[in-house]
Amino acid sequence: MQGYLSAANIYLINEYSDHLDLIQVDEAKILKLVAQFCRANPNEKPISAIDKFIREAKKVSVKESDAFDPWELS
């Protein structure tokens, strides 16, 4: 899950100049979120809970100059 959220942050920074504050995300919070989502949506995939969390979570703005491409070789 940490890797998925980190990748989402790279995308958010590069595309929208904002990101999730991952300090607020811990194992207990994510486990509860996924369990509640799966009970309410038994035909959905668990990752849909995380995607929903990413879409709805408050974002932190960054300067456009903070964007980067981790695959770009300098």
PyRosetta script that sets phi, psi and omega in degrees:
from pyrosetta import init, pose_from_sequence

init()
pose = pose_from_sequence("MQGYLSAANIYLINEYSDHLDLIQVDEAKILKLVAQFCRANPNEKPISAIDKFIREAKKVSVKESDAFDPWELS")
pose.set_psi(1, -39.4)
pose.set_omega(1, -179.7)
pose.set_phi(2, -60.5)
pose.set_psi(2, -42.1)
pose.set_omega(2, 179.0)
pose.set_phi(3, -65.1)
pose.set_psi(3, -38.8)
pose.set_omega(3, 179.4)
pose.set_phi(4, -64.3)
pose.set_psi(4, -44.5)
pose.set_omega(4, 179.0)
pose.set_phi(5, -67.9)
pose.set_psi(5, -37.6)
pose.set_omega(5, 177.2)
pose.set_phi(6, -63.6)
pose.set_psi(6, -42.9)
pose.set_omega(6, 177.4)
pose.set_phi(7, -63.4)
pose.set_psi(7, -40.5)
pose.set_omega(7, 177.2)
pose.set_phi(8, -60.9)
pose.set_psi(8, -38.7)
pose.set_omega(8, 179.1)
pose.set_phi(9, -65.1)
pose.set_psi(9, -39.6)
pose.set_omega(9, 176.9)
pose.set_phi(10, -59.9)
pose.set_psi(10, -45.2)
pose.set_omega(10, 178.8)
pose.set_phi(11, -62.5)
pose.set_psi(11, -48.0)
pose.set_omega(11, -178.1)
pose.set_phi(12, -61.3)
pose.set_psi(12, -42.2)
pose.set_omega(12, 179.6)
pose.set_phi(13, -63.1)
pose.set_psi(13, -46.7)
pose.set_omega(13, -176.2)
pose.set_phi(14, -72.5)
pose.set_psi(14, -32.6)
pose.set_omega(14, -176.4)
pose.set_phi(15, -95.3)
pose.set_psi(15, -32.7)
pose.set_omega(15, -171.8)
pose.set_phi(16, -127.8)
pose.set_psi(16, -0.2)
pose.set_omega(16, -178.6)
pose.set_phi(17, 56.7)
pose.set_psi(17, 38.9)
pose.set_omega(17, 171.1)
pose.set_phi(18, -150.8)
pose.set_psi(18, 172.4)
pose.set_omega(18, -178.5)
pose.set_phi(19, -159.3)
pose.set_psi(19, 169.6)
pose.set_omega(19, 176.3)
pose.set_phi(20, -83.6)
pose.set_psi(20, 143.1)
pose.set_omega(20, 172.9)
pose.set_phi(21, -85.6)
pose.set_psi(21, 100.2)
pose.set_omega(21, -173.9)
pose.set_phi(22, -73.7)
pose.set_psi(22, -8.4)
pose.set_omega(22, 174.7)
pose.set_phi(23, -61.1)
pose.set_psi(23, -31.5)
pose.set_omega(23, -177.3)
pose.set_phi(24, -78.8)
pose.set_psi(24, -9.2)
pose.set_omega(24, -175.0)
pose.set_phi(25, -102.3)
pose.set_psi(25, 119.8)
pose.set_omega(25, 174.5)
pose.set_phi(26, -129.0)
pose.set_psi(26, 170.2)
pose.set_omega(26, -174.8)
pose.set_phi(27, -57.4)
pose.set_psi(27, -44.1)
pose.set_omega(27, -178.4)
pose.set_phi(28, -63.3)
pose.set_psi(28, -41.8)
pose.set_omega(28, -179.5)
pose.set_phi(29, -63.9)
pose.set_psi(29, -45.6)
pose.set_omega(29, -178.6)
pose.set_phi(30, -67.0)
pose.set_psi(30, -42.8)
pose.set_omega(30, 179.5)
pose.set_phi(31, -60.0)
pose.set_psi(31, -44.7)
pose.set_omega(31, 179.2)
pose.set_phi(32, -64.1)
pose.set_psi(32, -44.8)
pose.set_omega(32, -179.7)
pose.set_phi(33, -59.4)
pose.set_psi(33, -46.8)
pose.set_omega(33, -178.7)
pose.set_phi(34, -67.3)
pose.set_psi(34, -42.8)
pose.set_omega(34, -180.0)
pose.set_phi(35, -61.8)
pose.set_psi(35, -45.2)
pose.set_omega(35, 179.5)
pose.set_phi(36, -63.8)
pose.set_psi(36, -42.8)
pose.set_omega(36, 179.6)
pose.set_phi(37, -62.2)
pose.set_psi(37, -45.1)
pose.set_omega(37, -177.7)
pose.set_phi(38, -66.3)
pose.set_psi(38, -36.8)
pose.set_omega(38, 176.1)
pose.set_phi(39, -63.9)
pose.set_psi(39, -40.4)
pose.set_omega(39, -178.2)
pose.set_phi(40, -79.5)
pose.set_psi(40, -22.7)
pose.set_omega(40, -175.7)
pose.set_phi(41, -134.4)
pose.set_psi(41, 67.4)
pose.set_omega(41, -173.2)
pose.set_phi(42, -62.6)
pose.set_psi(42, -17.8)
pose.set_omega(42, -179.7)
pose.set_phi(43, -94.7)
pose.set_psi(43, -0.3)
pose.set_omega(43, 179.7)
pose.set_phi(44, -95.2)
pose.set_psi(44, 160.3)
pose.set_omega(44, 175.6)
pose.set_phi(45, -82.9)
pose.set_psi(45, 145.7)
pose.set_omega(45, -179.7)
pose.set_phi(46, -56.1)
pose.set_psi(46, -33.4)
pose.set_omega(46, -179.4)
pose.set_phi(47, -62.8)
pose.set_psi(47, -22.6)
pose.set_omega(47, 177.0)
pose.set_phi(48, -61.7)
pose.set_psi(48, -30.7)
pose.set_omega(48, 176.8)
pose.set_phi(49, -64.5)
pose.set_psi(49, -40.7)
pose.set_omega(49, -179.7)
pose.set_phi(50, -71.2)
pose.set_psi(50, -40.9)
pose.set_omega(50, 177.0)
pose.set_phi(51, -60.1)
pose.set_psi(51, -41.7)
pose.set_omega(51, 177.9)
pose.set_phi(52, -63.7)
pose.set_psi(52, -42.9)
pose.set_omega(52, 177.7)
pose.set_phi(53, -59.2)
pose.set_psi(53, -45.1)
pose.set_omega(53, -179.5)
pose.set_phi(54, -61.6)
pose.set_psi(54, -45.1)
pose.set_omega(54, -179.4)
pose.set_phi(55, -62.8)
pose.set_psi(55, -39.6)
pose.set_omega(55, -172.0)
pose.set_phi(56, -93.4)
pose.set_psi(56, -15.2)
pose.set_omega(56, -176.7)
pose.set_phi(57, -68.7)
pose.set_psi(57, 147.5)
pose.set_omega(57, 174.7)
pose.set_phi(58, -64.9)
pose.set_psi(58, 135.9)
pose.set_omega(58, -178.4)
pose.set_phi(59, -105.0)
pose.set_psi(59, 156.6)
pose.set_omega(59, 176.3)
pose.set_phi(60, -107.1)
pose.set_psi(60, 125.5)
pose.set_omega(60, -180.0)
pose.set_phi(61, -76.5)
pose.set_psi(61, 147.0)
pose.set_omega(61, 174.8)
pose.set_phi(62, -132.5)
pose.set_psi(62, 162.8)
pose.set_omega(62, 176.6)
pose.set_phi(63, -71.9)
pose.set_psi(63, 147.3)
pose.set_omega(63, 179.0)
pose.set_phi(64, -57.2)
pose.set_psi(64, -31.2)
pose.set_omega(64, -179.9)
pose.set_phi(65, -68.4)
pose.set_psi(65, -14.0)
pose.set_omega(65, 177.8)
pose.set_phi(66, -80.6)
pose.set_psi(66, -11.6)
pose.set_omega(66, 179.0)
pose.set_phi(67, -67.0)
pose.set_psi(67, 148.6)
pose.set_omega(67, -179.2)
pose.set_phi(68, -153.2)
pose.set_psi(68, 161.4)
pose.set_omega(68, 174.9)
pose.set_phi(69, -115.6)
pose.set_psi(69, 107.2)
pose.set_omega(69, -175.7)
pose.set_phi(70, -66.5)
pose.set_psi(70, -13.1)
pose.set_omega(70, 179.6)
pose.set_phi(71, -99.0)
pose.set_psi(71, -2.9)
pose.set_omega(71, 179.7)
pose.set_phi(72, -79.6)
pose.set_psi(72, 127.9)
pose.set_omega(72, 178.4)
pose.set_phi(73, -91.9)
pose.set_psi(73, 133.4)
pose.set_omega(73, 179.9)
pose.set_phi(74, -97.1)
pose.dump_pdb("model.pdb")
